[in-house]
């Protein structure tokens, strides 16, 4: 059985929109090449940590099942020319305000790529948390992957833009997922309210506004609700200098025992049983 057998909550945060601090494309390419050069084998060869080897074998190198219906619906969203009004509550709100946008364009820019949506699905399927919270529903594709991985779990997802939330509800209904509850509203209110209602967090996926201060605020807030089985996942850890600064500080935090760098996401384990802090970079 996985060490997180007692895990009772998966928290997925997908907060706000990407800001304008992203590295230039050539810089990102160079960073990715550097990542590939120093990363450990993606099949687990040469990895001496039993826990990390089990993670590579049972999560990174397995296949998600029964995903055809979700991916078919993703394609429908990518071809949907309907326009909806977006209420921007993220980092770009002050600059851009509300705007009309095609569902197809939202799907193209905001939906998690299949590779990472299915990874989240496999994480859920392997650790089987009882309660799942996602922040940043978007059009609901990732939410469905979470619900698919843990059909007996209660899935709660939060979305700030009302029109986007409605389209996500359409996704859930059309795909037949009954174990998902959507909460609409500003995350500044819905997140603290939710965290105040629970004892500890099992897993958190943080896809924030990709700045240093908000990312560290999310991390510290989550850390206050963690136990030794908690896992945090941070998106786009090499996306900007601010995100890399946050990632390096998270890695050395006293509460963190083990990290895995997959370039586009970073996984943080808080296992208190680890005698020494370990940081891994693995090809994915």
Secondary structure as GFF3:
##gff-version 3
##sequence-region A 1 284
A	DSSP	beta_strand	9	13	.	.	.	ID=ss1
A	DSSP	alpha_helix	25	38	.	.	.	ID=ss2
A	DSSP	alpha_helix	50	55	.	.	.	ID=ss3
A	DSSP	pi_helix	56	60	.	.	.	ID=ss4
A	DSSP	alpha_helix	68	78	.	.	.	ID=ss5
A	DSSP	beta_strand	83	86	.	.	.	ID=ss6
A	DSSP	alpha_helix	93	96	.	.	.	ID=ss7
A	DSSP	beta_strand	99	102	.	.	.	ID=ss8
A	DSSP	alpha_helix	103	110	.	.	.	ID=ss9
A	DSSP	alpha_helix	114	127	.	.	.	ID=ss10
A	DSSP	beta_strand	131	135	.	.	.	ID=ss11
A	DSSP	alpha_helix	141	149	.	.	.	ID=ss12
A	DSSP	beta_strand	154	159	.	.	.	ID=ss13
A	DSSP	alpha_helix	162	175	.	.	.	ID=ss14
A	DSSP	beta_strand	180	184	.	.	.	ID=ss15
A	DSSP	alpha_helix	187	195	.	.	.	ID=ss16
A	DSSP	beta_strand	201	206	.	.	.	ID=ss17
A	DSSP	alpha_helix	212	223	.	.	.	ID=ss18
A	DSSP	beta_strand	226	235	.	.	.	ID=ss19
A	DSSP	alpha_helix	241	252	.	.	.	ID=ss20
A	DSSP	beta_strand	258	261	.	.	.	ID=ss21
A	DSSP	beta_strand	265	269	.	.	.	ID=ss22
A	DSSP	beta_strand	278	281	.	.	.	ID=ss23
###
